Amino acid sequence: MGRLLKEYTFIIYSVILLIYIFNTFLSSFVLTYIVGVLTIPMIFLSFYGANKLFKVLSSIFIGVGLIFFIYTGLPLYEIPLYTISTMPLLAFLLVLPWMNSVVRAGRFDRRINEVMKVNVDDLGKLYVRSSFTTYILTTFISLSAIFLSQKVLLENMSKMEKKVRNSFIGQSTMRAFSLALIWSPMEMIVAITVDSTGVSYLTYLPWLFLCSILILILDWIMNKNKFKTIPYVPASEGLNRPLNPKKITVQIVKLFIALTFFLMVVVSLGNHFHLNFILSVTLVILPFSIVWALLMKRWRSFLAVGWGTWKAHTNNLHNLVTLFLSLAFFSSSLNETPFLQLIQQPFIVSSEKPLVILLLIQLAYFMMSMIGVHPVATIAVLLEILHPLFDFINPLSIGIVLITTGLATATVGPYGVIVTITSMSTKQNPYKITTENIPFALIYGSIGVFIGFLLL
């Protein structure tokens, strides 16, 4: 039974989420309630497959949410209506792998990864190239960029001292990854913030991109100097070959042209049909990927790569499904109680000191990441608290800080996905990776707070 559930989970998740997407246009109460009822077995199914950390987090959210629900005296038959607020995020996650697949089908990832296999003399130069490669790949294939970049570096640096190699890989790939995400329309934290603050993605984009590039260049300068005294010893002479800059540049330009068109379609669709940002991205990803694959004449490759990637991805969504559905119940129940106003009161009192509010956001993310709380769970709670402050403090400022400080924790959360992947790749303690990246995360978040403060 367990094997069957694991193998065919993608069908169950897909049917429920497709019904939800279909109902966003119908706005049928009956379908809304049916989706809510279906989320209950969905929670049990995902809980069965989730890891221990997410089981603990979801149990806390459901337990506390149930206390709030009972406290308000709401009838039990309304419970299903309190579990669907995060369904747009799950629908978004359902289609996300298709964008990854079209990039891989076009072999853009292979071409760009060649940047890390070119002739370099020292680790200072290799750091910039590795970081740049990871940054570009992350913009289009998100989490897969970490796997690809770290795999290439581990192969190319196999003759290097283990301590140096691990430190180099952990810093060059993880930092670039977290910086590329802060302006990506396919990043959950960005999508949640855009919808919750009511500020257009295009308004956020120049400020987030500025912050991203500023910190990226600062990281390059610091680490190029740090590693330049260490000679680069490639695994073999064949790997250390000349670069074809024209070929790589063409691939990067093609990717950015595609991303520009993607954003244009997302914004146009959202404005025309008055859809929220998350739903607009969700609806555009699959048809856009199909058209792109057809234009490249890579349809068969796209279908072969995409189907396997999507199926495996959806069958392993247990952690996030468990987290999001339990979080929906918790936040929806909390909104019905007077406790939310009590929590909000100190923030409202501090509204005349907006810098304090922005710093508190950074502190909340950092502390929560240290104990294993996913940034999406943190932002969900923070947004409930901060929403009344949008009348006093520029929501753009709050949004920039929510995005930058939230994604800065990707490099330091010892139980986070990125740290865990790097720990497994380099076979080192996750707390060591966290320790090496704490200064970077604090600088990253502080620059985000500074930009947010300037825009008040």
N, C-alpha and C positions, 0 to 999 in steps of 0.2 A: 504493500500500500504506500509506504514511504517513498519507494523508488518511482512509482507511478505519479505521485504528487509532484516529486521533484522534476520529473521529465515533462509533465504536461501543465505545470503551473502557468506557463506563458499563455495558454488558452484561457484559463480562468481570469487572470489579470486583464488580458486584452479585451475580453467580452464585457467585463464590468466597466472598464475605462472607456470603451467605445460607446456604451450606453450613456455614460455620463457626458461625453463630448457631444453626442447626438442631442441629448436633452438640453444642452446649453442654448440651442437654437429654438427648441420647443417650449422650454420653461414649464414643463408639465409637473405638477405637484405629485401626481401618481408615480411618474418615472423617478422623480427626485427621491421619493420615499423608498421605491424599489431599490435604487442604487444604495441608499442608506442601509437598508436591510442586508443587502449583499456584502457591504463592507464588514459586517460582523463575522461571517465565516472567513472573509478575506484576512481579517486580523488574526484569527486562529491559525490559518494556513501559513501566513508569513511568520508568526511567532514560532511555529514549529521549526522553520528553517533558519531563523535568525541566530546570530551569535550571542554569547552571554551578555555582553555589554548592552546591546540593543534590547535584549529581553528585560534587563534590569531597568533601563530608561523607560521603555514602553509600559512596564508594570507600574512604575511610579506615576507616569502621566495618567494612565487609566485609573489607578487607585485614587489619586487626588481628584481627578476629574469626576469620578463617581461620588466622592464626598461632596463636591460642589453641587453636583446635579441633585443629589438627595436633599441637600441643604436648601436649595431653591424651591423644593416641593413640586418640581415638574413631573408630569405623568411619564411612566416608564415607556409608553408607546412612542414617545418623542425622541428616545435615544438615537435611533437611526439618523435623524435629522441633524444630530450634533457630531456626526463622524465624517462628514463629506467636505468640509471646508478646505482640506488640503488635496482634494482629488485633482485639481488642475495641475499641481506639481507632479503627481504620479503619472498623469497623462503625458506631461512634458517629458518625464524620464522614459516613458514607454517608447517614444519615437526618436529619442536622442541618438541612439546607435546608428541610425541610417545616415546621418551626416558624416559620422566617423567612417562608415563603410564606403561612401562615395569617394572620399579622399584616399582611402587605401586602394580602392579599385582603380583609381587614376594613377596610382603609384607615386603620388606626390610625397608621401612620407619617406619613401626610399631615396628619392632624389635629394630631398632636403637633408636627410641624415648623412649624406655624403660629406657635408660640411665638417663633420667630426672625424672624417677619415683622411683629411688632407695633410699636407706637409707643414708641420709646426715644430718650433725648436724647444719651446718651454711650455709649462703648464699654464702660465699666465695667458698666453695666446689661445691655448686650448680651452681655457675657462670661458673666455668671451664667445668662442665659437659654439661651445656646448650649450651655454646659456641661451644664445641667440637661436639655435636650432630648436631647443626645447620650447622656447617662447613662441616661435612661429607654429610649431606643431600643436601646441596646447590650444592655440586660438581656434583650431579646426577639429582636432580629434580628442581634446580634453585629456581624460585620464590615460588613454593609450599612449600619449606622448611620453609619460614617465616611464612606462615599460620599454618603449622603443629606445629612448635616449640612454637610459641606464644600461640596457642590454649592450648597446654599441660601445659605450664607455668601458664597461666591464671587460669586453673582448679586447678593445684597443689598449687598455691599461693593465693587462694581466701581468706584465713584467715590472710594473711599478710597485713600490713599497705599499703594503696593504693599508697601513694607517693613513698615508697620504692619499691613496686612491679613494678610500671610503669617504674621507672628509671632502675631497674634491667633488665626487659624484653627488653626495648629499646636498652640498651647497649649490652647485651649478644647476642641477636639474630641479630641485624643489623650489628654489627661490624664483627661478624663471617661470615655473608652472604657476605659482601663486600670483605672480605679477600679470601674467597673460589673462588670467581669469577675471580681473576686476573690471574689464570693459567688454567682456564677451557676452553677447545676448543669450548664449546657451549655458550660462552659469546660473544655478538656482538662486544664489544669494542676490545676484543682480536682478533677476526676474522678480523675485519676491519684493525687493525694495522698490523697484519701479512701480509695481502695482499698488503697493501699500502706501507709498508717499504721494501718489498721484502726479508725480513729476515725469515728464516725457523722457524716454530713453535717450533721445537725441540731445536733450538738455544735459543729461549726465555725461554723455559720451566724451566731449572734449576734456572735461575735468578729470574723468577717470583715466583717460588715455595719457593726459599730461602727468598725472601722478604715477602711472605705470612706467612710462618712459624715464621719468626723472629718477625713480628709485632703481630701475634697471641699470641706467648709466652709472649711477653712484656705486652700485654693487660691482659692476664691471671694473671701474677704476680701482676700487679697494682690493678686489681679489686678483686683478691682473698684477698689481704690485706685490701682493702677498705670495703668489705662486710663481712669479717670473724667474726666481732664482733656482727653481727646480727643473732640471732638464726633462724633456718628454722622451720616454723610451717606448716606442710602439711595439705591439706584440709581434709584428713582422713587417718587413720592408714593404710588402704588398699593400698594407693598410695605409701607409704614410705616402699616399700618392698625390699628384698635383690636382688642383681644383679647377673645374670648368665654371668660372663665375657667371658666364652668360646663360648657361643651361640652368643653373640654380636660380638665378634672378628671374628667368622666365617662369619657372614653376611658382615662385613666391608671388610674382605679379598676378599670375592666373588665379591663385588662391584668394588674393585680396580683391580682385575684380569680382569673383564669385561671392565673397562675403559681402561686398558692397551691394550687389544685386539682391542678395538674401535679405539684408537689412531694409532695403527699399521696399521689397515685397511685404515684409512683416509690418512695417510702419504704415504702408498704404492700406493693407488689409484691415489693420486695427482701427485706423481712422475712418475708413469707409463703413465698416460694419459695427463700429463702436465696441470693439472687443478689447479685453484687457491684454496686457503684453504677453503674459505666459500663454494664454490661449492662442494668440496670434502666432507666436513662435511654434507652438505645438502643431497647428494646422498647416504651417508652411514647410516644415522640415522634410516630410516624406515626399510630397509632390515636387519640391525644389530639388531634392536629391535624385529623384527619378529623371527629371528633365536634364539635370547636369550630367548624369551617367549616359543618357541617350546622346547628348551633344558631343560627349567625348568618345562615343562609340564603345563604351565599356559596360553595356547593359548586362551581359552574361556574367562578367566578373563582379559587377556590383551586386547582382542578385545572389551569386554564390557566396560572396563575402558577407553581404548584408543579412541574409537569412540566418546563417550560422551565428553571426555576431549578435543579431537581435534576439534570437531564441535563447542563447546562453545568457545574455544580459538580463532578459526578462525573467528567466528561471531563477536568477540569483538576485532579484530585487527585494528579497525578504527583509533585510535590515532596514532599508528605507521605507518600505511599505509599513512595517511594524511601527517605525518611528513616526511617520507622517499621520497615519490614522489615529494612533494614540494621542498624538499632539493635537489633532483636530478636536478630539473629544475633550481634552483638557482645556484648550483655549476657548472653545465654544461654551463650555460649562462655566469657566471663570468669568466670562463676559456677563453671565446672568447673575453674578453675586456682587455684593458690595465690597468684596475683598480687593477687586481690581482698583477701585477708587482709592482705597487705603494705600495700596502699593504706589499708585500714581502720584499721590499727594506730595511726597518729598521732592519728586521731579518737578512738579508744577510750581512748588515753592521756590525751587532753584532756577526757574525759567528766566529770571533776571541775570543769571550767571550761566549763559549758554556754554561757555568753555568747560565749566564743571560737568555739565550734562554730556558733552562730547567725550570728555576724559573718562566718565563713568561707563560709557558704552564700550570704550576700549578695554577698560579694566574688567568689565563683565565678560566679554569675549575671552580674554586671556585666562581668567580664573576658571571659567567653564571648560575651556579646552584642556586645561591641565588635569581635570578630573574625568575627561572622556566624553563630555557633552558635545554633541554634533553642533556646528555653527548654525545649522538650520533650526535646530531646537531653540538655541539661544536667541536668534533673531525673531522667532515667532513670539517668544515671551516679551522681548524688548519692544517689539512693535505695538503690542497690546498696551504696554506701559507708556510708550512715547507718543502714541497717536494724538492725545489731547494737546501736546506741545506744538503741534504743527500750526496752531493758531498764534503762537508766540515766537517760535523759532523757525527760520527758513527750512522747510522740509528737504530742500536740496542739500543743505549742509548736513542735516541728520542722515540723509540717505548716503551721501559720500562716506561718512564715517562708518555707517553700518556695513557698507560694502568693503571698504579698505581694511578696517580693523578686523572684520570677520574673516576675510580671506588671508590676512597676515598670519592667522593662527594655523593655517594649513601646514606651515613649516615647523610648528612647535607642539602640536597636540600629540602626546605620546601614544594615544589610542586612535589617532586619526588615520584615515585611509592612506594618505601620502607618506606619512612617517612609517606606517606599517609596511607599505610596499618597499620603501627604501631600506628598511631594516631587514626585510627578507632578501632583497637583492644583494646587499653588501654584507649580510650576516653580522650585524652589529646591534648592540643594545639600543632600543628606541629612545631611551632617556639620554644617551650620548648624542644622538642626532638632534634631539630637542635642545640640549644644552648649547650645542654649536650654533643653533639658529635663533636663540632667544634675542640676542642683540639686534639681529636683522629684523625680526618680527616687531620689536618695540620701535625701531626707527621707521619701519614701514607704516605701522599704525599711527605713529606720531605725525608723520608727513601728511597722512590722510586727515588727521584731526586738524592740522594747521591749515590745509586747503579748505576744509569745511568751515573753520573759524573765519577765514578771510571772506567767505561767501555769505556770512550771516547778514 
